[in-house]
Every structure is written in C-alpha cells, then in structure tokens.
Amino acid sequence: MFVRILAAAIAGSIIFFCLGFVIYGLLLDSLMKGYMVQYPGLMKDPPAMVVLFLWNFVMALFFTLVFDKWAGIRSFAGGLVGGAFMMFFIELATDLSYMAFMNLMNSFVAVVIDVAGATVLGAVAGGVIGAVLGLMNKEPAAA
C-alpha cells in the first residue's frame, strides 16, 4: 500500500511540475502578469525550486490520499474528474482569499484565468494519479 501511494504521488508530482511549467510558465505567464499588481521584490527570480518541488509533491500526495482512501478512484477517467473538481475548488478558494485580503490581482479576470489553468492542471495530474493507483491495485476500480 505504501509503495502504491508513493508511486502515485511521485507520478502526480512530476505531472504537476511539468504541466504547471507549460501552463503557468509558458502559456499564461504574460497574460497573468497583466492582471497582477506588480511590486518590486514580489516575484522571486529564480523561484525557490525546493519549495516548488515540495508544493508539487504535497498536492499530489493530497490527491493520492483522497483518491485512495475516500473516493476509491482507480482509473485515469475517475482521476481526471476528481482532480478537476478538487483543483477547481482549491484554486477558486485561494484566489478569492487573495482578492479579499491582498492587493495582488487587479481583476476577477485573473481569477478566471488562474482557476481555468489550475483546473486543467489538476485534471491531468489527477488522471495520472488515478491511473497509477489503478495499475498498482487489485481491487475493482471506481469511476
């Protein structure tokens, strides 16, 4: 069981990292900067990579534990849906708190863009996590 959880979390963290770079580092970077309030020193350049790797692993481990222990997700399709829902609500709650308490985003357009990107990211990572859990499990799959 521990090996299955660890393998799924590692696979998911790789997807979170790589696809996150594509979505946020390449596709949405310049678009999001237009909707962010810029402060000197706000963004680290380069980012703290160890902390970024930890974020990816912790998020993937969270998805893995929810899928394995409570949702019974053991397929790519199930993980795709579960990951999309989880990431949608996580990111929406985070961005709304930013809008409420911080002068970081200057438009709700930023929230929509960020939540859309995060939902795609969560869906794909969740799909991979679900598939790995399914491949390493002998119990019947849940949709």
C-alpha positions in Angstrom: 0.0 0.0 0.0 2.8 2.5 0.9 4.5 1.8 -2.4 1.3 2.4 -4.4 0.7 5.7 -2.6 4.2 6.8 -3.0 4.4 5.9 -6.7 1.1 7.6 -7.5 2.2 10.8 -5.5 5.6 10.9 -7.3 3.9 10.4 -10.7 1.4 13.1 -9.9 4.1 15.5 -8.7 6.0 15.1 -11.9 2.9 16.0 -13.9 2.1 18.9 -11.6 5.6 20.2 -12.1 6.0 19.7 -15.9 2.4 20.7 -16.9 2.5 23.5 -14.4 5.5 24.9 -16.1 3.8 24.6 -19.5 0.5 26.2 -18.3 1.8 28.9 -16.0 5.4 29.3 -17.1 4.8 29.4 -20.9 1.2 29.8 -21.8 -0.3 32.0 -19.1 2.8 33.9 -17.8 2.5 37.1 -19.8 -1.3 37.1 -19.7 -1.4 36.7 -15.9 1.2 39.5 -15.4 -1.2 41.9 -17.0 -3.7 41.2 -14.2 -1.3 41.2 -11.3 -0.3 44.2 -9.2 3.5 44.4 -9.6 5.7 45.1 -6.6 9.5 45.3 -6.5 10.7 42.0 -5.0 7.2 40.3 -5.1 8.3 37.6 -7.5 11.4 35.5 -6.8 13.7 35.2 -9.8 14.5 32.3 -10.0 11.8 30.7 -7.9 12.6 28.6 -4.8 12.8 25.3 -6.6 13.0 23.1 -3.5 9.8 24.8 -2.2 8.2 24.3 -5.6 9.1 20.6 -5.7 7.6 20.3 -2.2 4.4 22.0 -3.3 4.0 19.6 -6.2 4.6 16.6 -4.1 2.3 17.7 -1.3 -0.5 18.5 -3.7 0.0 15.1 -5.5 0.1 13.3 -2.1 -3.1 15.0 -1.1 -4.9 14.0 -4.3 -3.5 10.4 -3.9 -4.7 10.0 -0.4 -8.2 11.4 -1.2 -8.5 9.2 -4.2 -7.2 6.1 -2.5 -8.7 6.3 1.0 -12.0 8.1 0.4 -13.0 8.3 -3.2 -11.9 4.9 -4.4 -10.6 6.3 -7.7 -8.6 3.8 -9.6 -8.7 5.0 -13.2 -7.5 7.8 -15.4 -11.0 9.0 -16.2 -12.0 9.0 -12.5 -8.9 10.8 -11.6 -9.4 13.3 -14.4 -12.8 14.3 -13.0 -11.8 14.1 -9.3 -8.6 16.1 -9.9 -10.5 18.8 -11.9 -13.1 19.2 -9.2 -10.6 19.3 -6.4 -8.2 21.7 -8.1 -11.1 24.0 -9.2 -12.3 24.5 -5.7 -8.8 24.7 -4.1 -7.7 27.4 -6.6 -11.0 29.3 -6.5 -10.9 29.5 -2.7 -7.3 30.5 -2.8 -7.8 33.2 -5.4 -10.9 34.6 -3.7 -9.0 34.9 -0.5 -6.2 36.7 -2.4 -8.8 39.1 -3.8 -10.3 39.7 -0.4 -7.1 40.2 1.6 -4.3 41.2 -0.7 -3.6 43.8 -3.3 -2.2 41.2 -5.7 -4.7 40.7 -8.5 -6.3 43.7 -10.1 -9.3 42.0 -11.8 -11.5 39.0 -11.5 -10.3 38.1 -14.9 -7.1 36.9 -13.2 -9.2 34.6 -11.0 -11.0 33.1 -14.0 -7.7 32.5 -15.9 -5.9 31.1 -12.9 -8.8 28.8 -11.9 -9.1 27.5 -15.5 -5.3 26.8 -15.7 -5.3 25.1 -12.3 -8.4 23.0 -13.2 -6.7 21.6 -16.3 -3.5 21.0 -14.3 -5.4 19.2 -11.5 -7.4 17.2 -14.1 -4.3 15.8 -15.8 -2.4 15.2 -12.6 -5.5 13.6 -11.1 -5.8 11.4 -14.1 -2.3 10.1 -13.9 -2.6 9.6 -10.1 -5.9 7.6 -10.7 -4.2 5.5 -13.4 -1.2 4.7 -11.3 -3.5 3.7 -8.3 -5.5 1.5 -10.7 -2.4 -0.1 -12.2 -1.0 -0.9 -8.8 -4.2 -2.1 -7.2 -6.0 -5.4 -7.4 -9.4 -4.1 -6.1 -12.2 -3.2 -8.6 -12.0 0.4 -10.0 -14.5 3.1 -9.1 -15.5 5.6 -11.8 
